[in-house]
Amino acid sequence: MYSWRMLREKLFTCLIAVLSLLAIVLIVHLIIAVLINGFTVIAKAGINFFTNLPPAPLSREIGGIAPSIIGTALMTIISLPITVVLALFAAILTTEFPRNTVSIIIDAVAKSLASIPTIAVSMIVFTLIVMPMKGFSALAGAIALSIIALPYAYTYFSTALRSIPAMYREAAFSIAMGRWGAVMRVLIPIARRSIAVGVLMTIARIMGETAALLFTAGRFRTGVSFSPTSPADAIPLLIFDYILSPYETWHQVAWGATALLLLAYIVLFFATKLIVKEVKL
């Protein structure tokens, strides 16, 4: 009986190892394929890939994705502060006042937002923001992105605050600090690296979202606009549209844009690992 159990354990361990290795190989293969195809396109286009407008469907020139880069940066800059401030405030409330009625409601709403389909968020923002403004805009896209990223940022921040040992709170209270004084002067400085990781993960969530922008941003690719109230484009939107098109030139642009977005994710990943490595209490 004992030998049979040992045999089953080893077989199960081998099966898990093989499946894990298969998953890793597939992921590495996808990453390498995207980087090779994408950077081949970027190398062919040169600096124009970052500064020019997208090509016409039947053009032989690869062109560039400048409107998408600017739009992604603009919507990230707008949505990130909104998301971080709201999520951090909500995390502080639910962590420090967990039995408060407002905290209970905030926690329930945050968890509910995480389960809402992103396309539904896009439609809601279209109804409440785009239609009253009578047009698509980077602001509408940023609001949709904030709604989607908010529950993720809230989870990171609340986890960071809850992980702080109780003795730090008790030490702050022992020198006559109030609840908010302890939070601002003791707890947040201690959790700053974990909060920074949450901010980086929020950036990654915002940059990679597509469905939330379908009915909000506007797919503006005929020029470059820095106005929050004007239509905008985003790299994920461009990839989504171009990869579904029948035009080879647009497929090449999509490869290059995908490689650029993947590179941004890799940079964020290593930045996160570096910060996590330095976390100390």
N, C-alpha and C positions, 0 to 999 in steps of 0.2 A: 504493500500500500504506500509506504513511504517513498519507494523508488518511483512509483507511478506519479505521485504528486510532484516529485522533483523533476521528472521528465516533462510533465505538463507545464510546470513553471518555466523550464528552459525553452520549451517550444513556444510558449506565449511571449517570453522575452525576445526570442529570435524574430517572431512575427512582428512585434512592435518595432524592433530595430529595423527590419526590412521596410516596413511601411513608412517609418520616419525617414529613412534614407531615401526612399522613393520620392517622398514629398519634398525633401531638401533638393534632390537632383532636379525635379521639375521646376522649383522656384528659381534655382540658380540658372537653369536653362532659359527660363523666361527673362530673367534679368540680363543675361548675356546677350540674348537675341535682341532685346530692346535697345541695349546700349550700342551694340555693333551696328544695327540698322539705323538707329537714330543718329549716332555721331558720324556715320558715313554721310548722311544727308546734311548735317550741320557743317561738316568739313567741306562738303561740296559747295554749300551756299556761302560759307564764310561769315563775316560779321553782318552781312545783309540779312541773315536769318533772324537777328535780334533787332534790326532797325527798319526793315522794309515791311510793306503791307503784304498780306497773303496773295498768292498768284491767282490769275483767272483760271477757270477749270481746264481749258485746253492749252494753257501756257506751257512752254518748255522750261521756263525759269522757275526755280523753287520758291523764290520770294522770301518772305519772312513772317514772323508772328508778333510783330511789335504791338498791335492793338490788344492781342491776348495777354501779352506779358504785362503791359500797362494796366489793363483791366483787372487782372489777377492781383497785382500789387495794390491797386487802388482799393478794391473791395476788401482785401485782407487788412489794409491799414485802417479802414473804416470799421470793420466788424470786430477786429481783435480787441480794441479797448472796450467796446460795448460788452463783449462776451466776458472778458476777464474781470471787469469791474462788477458786473451783475453776478457772475458765478462765485467770485471771491466773497462778496457780501452775503450771498445766500449760504455759502459754505460756513462762514463765521456764525451766522444766525443758527443754523441747524446743528452746528457742533457745540456751541457755547450755551445755547438755549434749546436743547432738544425736545423739551416737553411743552414749549410754547406753541400755542395754536397756529400762529403765523409760520413758525418753523415747520410744523407738521404739514401745513398746506404747501409750503415751498418745496419740501422734500418730495411730496406726492406729485406736484406739477413737474418737477425736474425729471423724475423717473418716467412720467407719462410722455414728456417731450421726446425722450430717447426712443420710444416705440412708434412715434408718428412717422409714416413714410415721407421721405424727403420731397417727393413729387407733390404730396398733399400740402406741405409747407409752402412750396412754390405757388400752388394755386391760391392758398390763403393770402399770401403776400400780394399776389396779382390782384386779388379782389380788394384788399384793404389799402394797398399802397400804389400799385401801378395804375389802376383805373382812376382813382381820384387825382393822381398826378398827370393823367392823360398821356402816359408814355413810359417805356422801359427806362431804367436808370441803374447806375452803379449803386446808388443808395438802396434801392429796392433789393438788389442782389445781396448787398451787405447785410441787410436786415434778415433776409432769408437764411443766410449763412450763420448769422448770430444765433438765430433760433435753433438751428441744427447743432451748432457747436456747444451751445450753452450747457446741456446736460452732461456732456463729456468733460468740459472744464470743471463743472461743479463736482463731478465724481472725483477728479484728480485732486482738487483743492480740499474737499472735505476729508478725503483719505489722508492727505498730508497733515491736516490739522489734528485729526483723530489719532494719528500715530505718535504724537508728542506725549511723552510720559506725564502723568498727572502731577509729579513733583514740581515741574516747572510752573504750572498754574498755582500750586500751593505756595511756592516761593514768592511769586509775584503778589499774591494776596497777603502774604505775611508782612510785606513792607507797605501795606495800605494802598496797593494799586487796585483800581476798580476793574470791572470785567473788561471793558473796552481798552483800558490802559494796558492790561495784561496781554490782550490780543495784539495790539499795535506795537508795543515795545518789547514783548517777549516772544509770543508764539509765532507771529509772522516772520520775524528775523530768524528764528530757529528753523522754520519750515521753508525758508526762501528758496533753497535749492530744489526741493520737491515741487514748490509752486512754479519755479522756472521750468521744470520738466513738463508740468501741466500746460504752461503757456506754449511750449514748443509743440506738444501734441495737439493743442488747439489750432495752432498755425497749420499743421499738417492736415487736420480735419477740414479746415476752411479751404486750403489750396486745392484739395483733391475732389471737392464736391461738384457734381454735374447737375443732377436732377433739380436741385434748388434754384438753379439759374435759368432753367428752360423757359419759364414764364416771367422772369423778373429782369434779367440783365439786358437782353436785347440783341445779342450777337452782332455788335457794331464792329465791322472789320474793314470799312472803307476809309478809315482815318484813325487818328489817335486823339483821344479826349481825356483830359484830366479832371473834368467836372463831375462831381458826384450825382448831379441831376441829369446827366446825359446818358444815353445808352452806352453800354460797355460790352466787352467780350471777356472770355476767360480761357485759359489753356485747356482745362477739361472739356469745355463746350466745343472748342475748335476740334479737339481730338474726336469727340463724339460725332460731330457733323462730317468731318473729312473722312474718317475711316469707313463710314457708311456710304460714302459717295462712290460713283463708278469711275472717278478720274484718278489716273495713276499719279499725277503731280500732287494732288491733294493727299493721297496715301503717303507719299514721301514726306510731306509737311507734317502729317500726323505722327509718323515715326520720329521725326526730329523733336516735335513737341512732347511726345511721350518720354523720350530720353531725357529731355530737359527737366520735366516734372519728376521723373524717377531720380535724377541726380539731386534735385532739391530734397526729396524724401531721404535719400541716403545721407546727405549732409545733416538733416535734422535728426536722423537716427543716431549718428555718431556724436552729435552735440549732446543728445539726451544721455547716451551711455557715459560720456565724459562727466556730465553733471551728476549722474547717479553714483558714479564711482567716487565722487568727492563728498557725498552726503555724510555728514557727521552730526551727532547730537552732543 
